[in-house]
Amino acid sequence: MSPFPLYEVLYTSELDPSVKVSTIADIVRRARLWNAAHEVTGLLVFDGGRFCHHLEGPAEVVHALALRISADARHTGFRRLHAATRIGPRRLEGHPLSYGLAYDEAEIDAVTALSGVAATERLMQALPRLELEP
Ligand SMILES: Cc1cc2nc3c(=O)[nH]c(=O)nc-3n(C[C@H](O)[C@H](O)[C@H](O)COP(=O)(O)O)c2cc1C
């Protein structure tokens, strides 16, 4: 059990066209260090154009982080699909930021067709089909 109520956020966005895809590696490297130090876990999926990111952790931390991310100029079209307290274990225990490539655009389409916890659960179902980076 976590010592605090878990809070989770799911959003989609698009890589800004002026930003190199290689920048994502830098974002992920820094994010993993920060998330690990602040008890945040999550999954970031990229399909070549769009991001879909699930993050979970202490409510205040996740809320503030999601605000910072939404203001990040390296992506646009930030659209929150889900934000809620979660009763139960973390979805991504032990993963400060898993990063996965989705080869099929239908994967993020299927998530954005939903909202709320159903969208989050649909993203988790995609895990076995993602090319996950260690
Ligand atoms: C798609 C995307 C996902 C991000 N995910 C995280 C994350 O999980 N953790 C994190 O600390 N920063 C993440 N960032 C970076 C933040 O937007 C921000 O640069 C970072 O929190 C540092 O904040 P600061 O620049 O205000 O100091 C992400 C950025 C983008 C574009």
Ligand as a Chemical Component Dictionary entry (heavy atoms), coordinates in Angstrom:
data_LIG
# 
_chem_comp.id                   LIG 
_chem_comp.type                 NON-POLYMER 
_chem_comp.pdbx_formal_charge   0 
_chem_comp.three_letter_code    LIG 
# 
loop_
_chem_comp_atom.comp_id 
_chem_comp_atom.atom_id 
_chem_comp_atom.alt_atom_id 
_chem_comp_atom.type_symbol 
_chem_comp_atom.charge 
_chem_comp_atom.model_Cartn_x 
_chem_comp_atom.model_Cartn_y 
_chem_comp_atom.model_Cartn_z 
_chem_comp_atom.pdbx_ordinal 
LIG C1  C1  C 0 5.704  14.783 -23.504 1  
LIG C2  C2  C 0 6.465  15.231 -22.281 2  
LIG C3  C3  C 0 6.489  14.438 -21.139 3  
LIG C4  C4  C 0 7.200  14.848 -20.003 4  
LIG N1  N1  N 0 7.204  14.055 -18.894 5  
LIG C5  C5  C 0 7.878  14.443 -17.795 6  
LIG C6  C6  C 0 7.881  13.634 -16.611 7  
LIG O1  O1  O 0 7.277  12.562 -16.528 8  
LIG N2  N2  N 0 8.612  14.083 -15.542 9  
LIG C7  C7  C 0 9.316  15.266 -15.574 10 
LIG O2  O2  O 0 9.943  15.617 -14.565 11 
LIG N3  N3  N 0 9.310  16.032 -16.678 12 
LIG C8  C8  C 0 8.614  15.654 -17.778 13 
LIG N4  N4  N 0 8.622  16.456 -18.892 14 
LIG C9  C9  C 0 9.394  17.708 -18.859 15 
LIG C10 C10 C 0 8.601  18.824 -18.207 16 
LIG O3  O3  O 0 7.701  19.390 -19.142 17 
LIG C11 C11 C 0 9.542  19.937 -17.657 18 
LIG O4  O4  O 0 10.465 20.313 -18.631 19 
LIG C12 C12 C 0 10.284 19.446 -16.415 20 
LIG O5  O5  O 0 9.342  19.081 -15.428 21 
LIG C13 C13 C 0 11.219 20.526 -15.850 22 
LIG O6  O6  O 0 10.458 21.650 -15.517 23 
LIG P1  P1  P 0 11.075 23.117 -15.646 24 
LIG O7  O7  O 0 11.584 23.197 -17.049 25 
LIG O8  O8  O 0 9.935  24.028 -15.346 26 
LIG O9  O9  O 0 12.172 23.154 -14.634 27 
LIG C14 C14 C 0 7.908  16.070 -20.036 28 
LIG C15 C15 C 0 7.877  16.865 -21.184 29 
LIG C16 C16 C 0 7.169  16.459 -22.292 30 
LIG C17 C17 C 0 7.160  17.319 -23.528 31 
# 
loop_
_chem_comp_bond.comp_id 
_chem_comp_bond.atom_id_1 
_chem_comp_bond.atom_id_2 
_chem_comp_bond.value_order 
_chem_comp_bond.pdbx_ordinal 
LIG C1  C2  SING 1  
LIG C2  C3  SING 2  
LIG C2  C16 DOUB 3  
LIG C3  C4  DOUB 4  
LIG C4  N1  SING 5  
LIG C4  C14 SING 6  
LIG N1  C5  DOUB 7  
LIG C5  C6  SING 8  
LIG C5  C8  SING 9  
LIG C6  O1  DOUB 10 
LIG C6  N2  SING 11 
LIG N2  C7  SING 12 
LIG C7  O2  DOUB 13 
LIG C7  N3  SING 14 
LIG N3  C8  DOUB 15 
LIG C8  N4  SING 16 
LIG N4  C9  SING 17 
LIG N4  C14 SING 18 
LIG C9  C10 SING 19 
LIG C10 O3  SING 20 
LIG C10 C11 SING 21 
LIG C11 O4  SING 22 
LIG C11 C12 SING 23 
LIG C12 O5  SING 24 
LIG C12 C13 SING 25 
LIG C13 O6  SING 26 
LIG O6  P1  SING 27 
LIG P1  O7  DOUB 28 
LIG P1  O8  SING 29 
LIG P1  O9  SING 30 
LIG C14 C15 DOUB 31 
LIG C15 C16 SING 32 
LIG C16 C17 SING 33 
# 
